[in-house]
Amino acid sequence: MIFPPFDDPLGKKKLGERPPVKTPADLDWDAIEAKIRQRKQPASTGEPGYDSSGYLARMRQEDPWPVQDDKQTPTVSLSNCKFKTPEEDLLVEETCTAGCDVKILQTPSTRKILFRLQSRLTESDPWIEVSGSADGYLKIALPDQTVEAKLNLRSPSPAPELGSTILYRLTAEHAEASSTAESPEVSVVFRSSSQRVAFPSALYAPDALVPHFTSDSDLFQRLQTVLDLGNQNPKYDVDALGHSGSDDIAADQESLARSRVQLLANILARDATALGKQLANEGSVSDLQELLVGLNARGWTCDPGPVDGIDGPKIQAGVRAFQLDHNERGLEPLDRDGIAGPLTWAALAQAWVDLVFNPEPEHDPDADNDAASDTSKSEVPADQEKSPDSPAFQPLTKLRILSCADLYPPDSGDGHRGVEIHFYPPGIRPDLEET
């Protein structure tokens, strides 16, 4: 329902007409409408009704941001960065001492000096940062001081050939120093980071305890290489890790793997007594044949025939020949019965240990006849002969024994059957549980 305006009770005026408004005499409506038109923004310009950017710009003119200075005033000065360890005492993978002279200009916000290690192989190569760094710390109360830190002289990766020369240098940094300090370069001969001597799968027949000895197996040379490394690096940690392969059918492969490495450990420790007991308890016919073959090639007369694991006339003749040769050498007499009893096993063990520690040339059977006919050949004086009590190599007794039974599928070959001996510089040997 539409009601008529209050001033037109009879409804004589048209709907939608605005009744006349009486303008107060003190208001200038023309001026007011003009200001309203000035404030209206054209819709087509797309400009905001409120200019915030302009406002902020005017504010920054009145109260500008503080000027940012990228260069901080140095609070410390670094100089004379160098290796404190003498150059001739530096060894790859061993700890050395780094040092740097520091002058405190103002109280710094941090006390840490960061030492980094760089290396290269030739002077034309770029310097490459080696993994690992070390921190040294300032003493705020001392205006002039030398800061030191211990760090490991890591090998570059990949490691160079043994005997190569590696160039090293140090850098010292501080967050509030004007520049980084660099040391003079030093030359270090790469002797070893860690070395491994393998007695590989080819040296072991399935289920065999004693490795093969053939003209090309260099078994004695491998044992003497281990002793040589141990004698040259007496502070190194040594691990001996034994493996069994997929075609080892022993009931307890873990035990077999450990027995293989224990046998070599007894030889390297020059413990013929322990070696003889182990052979008597665990040795097989094939192991006995391997021992006789090795001795026969190194001057003993004890040919057992082929290593076939058959306990027959040939192996008995080889054992009897060893017993005879043993007695003729003036050693404690053995019964010449062709039977490998505890005393014969012990004598075999002693003979093997003596050959490892006092190397003799490989025996050439064809040279026997020549020697018999050569009457002009003089004998070596007794005082120049090597005694078993003064071996060419010192025993290796500090050896951690580990075992690992690698049960590989049949189609992957013989796996890793054999023994590995690892030499580690102090402090880098893996943390493994001894078995």
Secondary structure, 3 states (H helix, E strand, C coil): CCCCCCCCCCCCCCCCCCCCCCCCCCCCHHHHHHHHHHHCCCCCCCCCCCCHHHHHHHHHHHCCCCCCCCCCCCCEEEEEEEECCCHHHCCCCCEEEEEEEEEECCCCCCCEEEEEEEEECCCCCCCEEEEEEEEEECCCCCCEEEEEEEEECCCCCCCCCCCCEEEEEEEEECCCECCCEECCCEEEECCCCCEEEEECHHHCCCCCCCCCCCCCCCHHHHHHHHHHHHHHCCCCEEEEEEEECCCCCCCCHHHHHHHHHHHHHHHHCCCHHHHHHHHHHHCCHHHHHHHHHHHHHCCCCCCCCCCCCCCCHHHHHHHHHHHHHHHHCCCCCCCCCCCCCHHHHHHHHHHHHHHHHCCCCCCCCCHHHHHHHCCCCCCCCHHHCCCCCCCCCCCCCCCEEEEEECCCCHHHCCCCCEEEEEEECCCCCCCCCCC
